[in-house]
């Protein structure tokens, strides 16, 4: 008998769009919460139209919205029994309300956090924004790349020739994860106090938390970390090396002992360990180009798999550089049975299990909804 899901019985109403809030509420749905996604009539969440590569559906949308119920509401329809009345009735029954509307939009709709918590004493209200609800950037529009820029991430990412953004929506994901943990914390707190509450998460502050190392390095070291592409900014050797078959192997040497093991047991070059240019990590950083030439020359007579085998035998951390097709067929994920099938309007899809593994418990991983797929049933449930 599988263990019950921990959030079974919790109802979440999500007035959400794009990435940050949907990412947070999908985690709640995977844990068994009932997540009712409020969408625009017709088009729904605009992330549905980002692309159509997943059996006619958006890759972002199918990633972020499994296990939710969809209802389309015109929140300006304030007639008796109209769409706004549906939302109000849902909030009366909800445990959690999550929104990531444009700055000030929730307040204009009468859905501000202070107003809602005053009206519904046990309701937990989470607002996600780009820059927070105060300060000079309060009303500034925020998209992931723009917030990455404001947090300084591209300034330390990329190579010597120029900055680069992260390849995923890292500011949105950071905000979504802190919103998720914030909801869990608020639910736990409510168990003790009997009262709901409100909290906010800003994308800038969420990503800023993840920028701790470069901040301290720069603030107290006086200079920013060097943009080093796929290499480590402050450790060498640490990064990609080409094997003789064209494959790329990343390796990471963390200390002086490992450096000696690499020279003797992997490269068959014990002389490098005694070379003054490479005596310490700062020395290796200063002569990184020459050091990398030596390592690449040693790997030139081996395939990538042979390099990995030799590094594994020596206890040197390493990884193959995989593309997305390689990730999808990763032998470790297959061996651990991490893939499942979820339903969608376009047909069944392959999806990765959430990363928290509890023995005897399986994440819900429900279907991806069509726009307003559950609207009639929810209205009937509410008697509207």
C-alpha positions in Angstrom: 0.0 0.0 0.0 1.6 3.3 -1.1 2.0 6.1 1.5 -0.7 8.8 1.2 0.5 12.1 -0.3 1.3 14.7 2.3 -0.7 17.6 0.8 -3.9 15.6 0.1 -6.8 17.7 1.3 -5.0 21.0 0.6 -6.7 23.2 -2.0 -4.6 25.8 -3.9 -6.1 28.5 -6.1 -3.5 29.8 -8.5 -4.0 33.0 -10.6 -0.8 32.3 -12.4 1.1 32.6 -15.7 4.4 31.9 -17.3 7.0 30.1 -15.1 7.6 31.2 -11.5 4.1 30.6 -9.9 3.3 27.6 -12.1 6.6 26.0 -11.1 5.7 26.5 -7.4 2.2 25.1 -7.7 3.2 22.1 -9.8 5.4 21.0 -6.8 2.3 21.3 -4.6 0.3 19.3 -7.0 2.9 16.6 -7.2 2.6 16.3 -3.4 -1.1 15.7 -3.6 -2.6 19.2 -3.3 -5.6 20.1 -5.4 -4.4 23.0 -7.6 -7.1 25.0 -9.4 -5.4 27.0 -12.1 -7.4 30.2 -13.1 -6.8 31.1 -16.7 -7.9 33.7 -19.2 -11.0 32.7 -21.3 -9.9 31.5 -24.7 -6.1 31.7 -24.7 -5.4 30.7 -21.1 -2.0 31.0 -19.6 0.1 32.8 -22.3 2.9 30.2 -21.8 0.6 27.8 -23.7 1.6 29.7 -26.8 5.4 29.8 -26.3 5.8 27.0 -28.8 4.0 23.9 -30.0 6.8 21.3 -30.1 5.4 18.8 -27.5 2.6 17.0 -29.5 1.2 20.5 -30.4 1.7 21.9 -26.9 4.2 24.3 -25.3 7.3 22.8 -23.8 7.1 25.2 -20.9 3.5 24.6 -20.3 3.6 20.8 -20.1 6.7 21.0 -17.8 5.0 23.3 -15.3 1.3 22.4 -15.2 0.7 18.7 -14.7 -1.8 17.6 -12.1 -3.8 20.8 -12.1 -7.4 21.6 -12.8 -8.1 24.5 -15.2 -10.9 27.0 -15.0 -11.2 30.0 -17.3 -12.6 33.1 -15.6 -13.1 36.7 -16.7 -12.3 38.4 -13.4 -13.9 41.7 -14.5 -17.3 39.9 -14.8 -18.7 41.0 -11.4 -22.4 40.1 -12.1 -24.2 38.1 -9.5 -23.1 34.5 -10.1 -20.5 35.7 -12.7 -16.9 34.7 -13.0 -15.7 36.9 -10.2 -18.2 35.2 -7.9 -16.7 31.8 -8.9 -13.3 33.0 -7.8 -14.6 34.5 -4.6 -16.3 31.2 -3.8 -13.2 29.3 -4.5 -11.2 31.5 -2.2 -13.7 30.8 0.6 -12.8 27.2 0.4 -9.1 27.4 -0.4 -6.1 26.9 1.8 -3.6 28.7 -0.4 -3.8 31.5 -3.0 -0.8 32.0 -5.3 -0.5 34.8 -7.9 2.2 36.3 -10.1 0.2 38.9 -12.0 1.8 42.1 -13.3 2.7 44.7 -10.6 -0.4 46.1 -8.9 -2.9 43.9 -10.8 -4.0 41.8 -7.9 -4.7 44.9 -5.8 -6.7 46.5 -8.6 -8.8 43.3 -8.7 -9.4 43.4 -5.0 -7.1 40.4 -4.5 -4.3 42.1 -2.6 -2.7 40.0 0.2 -3.8 42.2 3.0 -7.4 42.3 1.9 -7.6 38.6 1.3 -6.1 37.6 4.6 -8.4 40.0 6.4 -11.4 38.4 4.7 -10.3 34.7 5.0 -8.5 34.1 8.3 -7.0 30.7 7.4 -6.0 31.6 3.8 -2.3 31.6 3.0 -1.5 34.2 0.3 1.7 34.1 -1.8 2.5 36.9 -4.2 5.4 36.5 -6.6 6.8 39.5 -8.4 9.9 40.7 -10.2 11.3 43.1 -7.7 9.0 43.2 -4.6 6.1 45.3 -3.5 8.1 48.3 -2.5 11.1 50.3 -3.7 11.8 52.1 -6.9 11.6 49.0 -9.0 8.2 47.9 -7.6 6.3 48.7 -10.8 9.0 47.7 -13.3 8.1 44.8 -15.6 10.3 41.7 -15.0 11.2 38.8 -17.2 13.7 36.2 -16.5 16.7 37.4 -18.6 16.1 41.0 -17.3 16.2 39.9 -13.7 19.3 37.8 -14.4 20.9 41.0 -15.6 19.8 43.0 -12.5 21.2 40.3 -10.3 24.5 40.3 -12.1 24.4 36.7 -13.3 25.4 37.3 -17.0 28.4 39.4 -15.8 30.0 36.2 -14.3 28.6 33.8 -16.9 30.1 33.3 -20.3 33.6 33.6 -21.6 36.3 36.3 -21.8 34.6 37.6 -25.0 31.4 38.5 -23.4 28.6 37.7 -20.8 26.0 35.0 -21.3 22.6 34.3 -19.7 21.8 31.0 -18.1 20.3 28.6 -20.5 17.2 28.0 -18.3 14.8 30.5 -16.6 16.9 30.5 -13.5 15.3 33.6 -11.9 11.8 32.3 -12.4 12.8 28.9 -11.1 14.5 30.4 -8.0 11.4 32.4 -7.2 9.2 29.4 -7.8 11.2 27.2 -5.4 11.1 29.8 -2.6 7.4 30.3 -3.1 7.0 26.5 -2.8 9.0 26.3 0.4 7.2 29.4 1.7 3.8 27.8 1.2 5.0 24.6 3.0 6.3 26.8 5.9 3.1 28.7 6.1 1.0 25.5 6.1 3.2 24.1 8.9 2.8 27.4 10.9 -1.0 27.4 10.4 -1.1 23.9 12.1 0.3 25.6 15.2 -1.5 29.0 15.1 -4.8 28.2 13.3 -4.2 31.3 11.2 -3.2 31.9 7.6 -0.9 34.7 6.5 0.8 36.3 3.6 4.2 36.4 2.2 5.9 37.6 -1.0 8.8 36.4 -3.1 10.7 38.5 -5.6 12.6 37.1 -8.5 15.5 39.5 -7.8 15.9 38.5 -4.2 15.5 34.8 -4.9 18.2 34.9 -7.6 20.3 37.2 -5.4 20.4 34.5 -2.7 22.0 32.2 -5.3 24.6 34.8 -6.2 26.2 34.6 -2.7 29.6 33.3 -3.8 30.3 35.9 -6.5 28.9 38.7 -4.2 31.3 37.8 -1.3 34.2 37.2 -3.7 33.8 40.6 -5.2 32.7 42.6 -2.1 35.7 41.4 -0.1 38.2 40.4 -2.8 37.9 43.7 -4.7 37.5 42.1 -8.2 34.7 40.0 -9.7 35.2 36.4 -10.6 36.7 35.9 -14.1 34.2 34.8 -16.7 35.6 31.4 -17.5 33.1 29.7 -19.9 32.7 26.1 -18.9 35.8 26.2 -16.6 35.8 27.0 -13.0 36.7 30.6 -12.3 39.0 29.8 -9.3 40.1 26.2 -9.5 42.3 24.4 -12.1 42.1 21.9 -13.6 38.3 22.0 -13.5 36.4 22.0 -16.7 36.2 20.3 -20.2 38.8 18.4 -22.0 38.6 16.8 -25.4 39.3 13.1 -25.8 40.7 11.5 -28.9 37.2 10.5 -30.3 35.9 14.0 -30.0 33.9 13.5 -26.8 34.2 16.0 -24.0 35.0 15.0 -20.5 34.8 17.4 -17.5 37.0 16.8 -14.6 37.4 18.5 -11.3 40.5 18.5 -9.1 39.6 19.9 -5.6 42.9 19.6 -3.7 46.6 18.9 -3.8 46.2 15.2 -3.2 43.9 14.8 -6.2 46.3 16.8 -8.3 49.0 14.3 -7.6 46.8 11.4 -8.3 45.7 12.9 -11.6 49.3 13.4 -12.7 50.5 9.9 -11.7 47.5 7.6 -12.2 45.5 9.2 -15.0 47.9 11.3 -17.2 51.0 9.0 -16.6 52.9 12.3 -16.1 54.4 12.3 -12.6 56.7 15.0 -13.7 53.8 17.5 -13.9 53.3 17.1 -10.1 56.8 18.5 -9.5 56.5 21.2 -12.2 56.8 24.6 -10.4 54.2 26.1 -12.8 51.6 23.8 -11.3 52.7 23.5 -7.7 49.6 25.1 -6.1 46.1 25.9 -7.3 47.0 29.6 -7.8 50.0 28.5 -9.9 47.8 26.2 -12.0 45.3 29.0 -12.5 48.1 31.3 -13.6 49.3 28.8 -16.2 46.0 27.2 -17.0 46.4 27.3 -20.8 49.7 25.4 -20.7 48.2 23.0 -18.1 45.2 22.3 -20.3 47.4 21.6 -23.3 49.2 18.9 -21.3 46.0 17.3 -20.2 44.5 17.4 -23.7 47.6 15.8 -25.2 47.4 13.0 -22.6 43.7 12.4 -23.4 44.3 12.5 -27.2 45.0 8.8 -27.4 41.9 7.7 -25.5 38.2 7.7 -26.2 35.9 9.7 -23.8 34.7 6.5 -22.2 38.3 5.4 -21.6 39.1 8.7 -20.0 36.1 8.4 -17.7 37.1 4.9 -16.7 40.6 6.0 -15.9 39.3 9.0 -13.9 36.8 6.8 -12.0 39.5 4.3 -11.1 41.6 7.1 -9.7 38.8 8.6 -7.8 38.8 11.9 -9.7 35.4 13.5 -10.1 34.3 13.7 -13.7 31.3 13.8 -16.1 30.6 13.4 -19.8 29.2 16.5 -21.5 25.8 15.2 -22.6 23.3 16.9 -24.9 19.6 16.8 -24.2 19.2 13.5 -26.1 22.0 12.1 -23.9 20.2 13.3 -20.8 16.9 11.7 -21.9 18.6 8.4 -22.2 20.9 8.8 -19.1 21.7 5.3 -17.8 21.5 6.4 -14.1 18.0 7.7 -14.5 16.9 4.6 -16.3 18.5 2.3 -13.7 16.6 4.2 -11.0 13.3 4.1 -12.8 12.9 7.9 -12.8 10.6 8.3 -15.8 6.8 8.1 -15.8 4.1 8.8 -18.3 1.6 11.7 -17.9 -1.5 12.4 -19.9 -2.1 15.6 -21.9 -4.5 17.0 -24.4 -2.0 16.1 -27.1 -1.4 12.5 -25.8 0.8 10.8 -23.3 4.1 12.4 -22.4 7.3 11.1 -20.8 8.0 13.0 -17.6 10.8 12.9 -14.9 9.8 12.1 -11.3 10.4 14.9 -8.8 13.8 14.7 -7.2 12.7 14.1 -3.6 12.4 10.4 -3.1 10.4 9.0 -0.2 10.3 5.2 0.2 6.8 3.9 -0.4 5.5 7.1 -1.9 5.0 8.1 -5.5 4.4 11.7 -6.6 0.9 12.4 -8.1 2.1 13.5 -11.5 -1.4 14.1 -12.9 -2.5 15.1 -16.4 -1.9 18.4 -18.0 -5.1 20.3 -18.5 -6.7 21.9 -21.5 -8.0 25.5 -21.0 -11.1 25.4 -18.9 -11.2 21.6 -18.9 -12.6 21.5 -15.4 -14.6 24.8 -15.5 -18.0 23.2 -15.7 -17.3 20.7 -12.9 -15.9 23.3 -10.6 -18.9 25.6 -11.1 -21.3 22.7 -10.4 -19.3 21.9 -7.3 -19.7 25.5 -6.1 -23.4 25.5 -7.0 -22.9 28.3 -9.5 
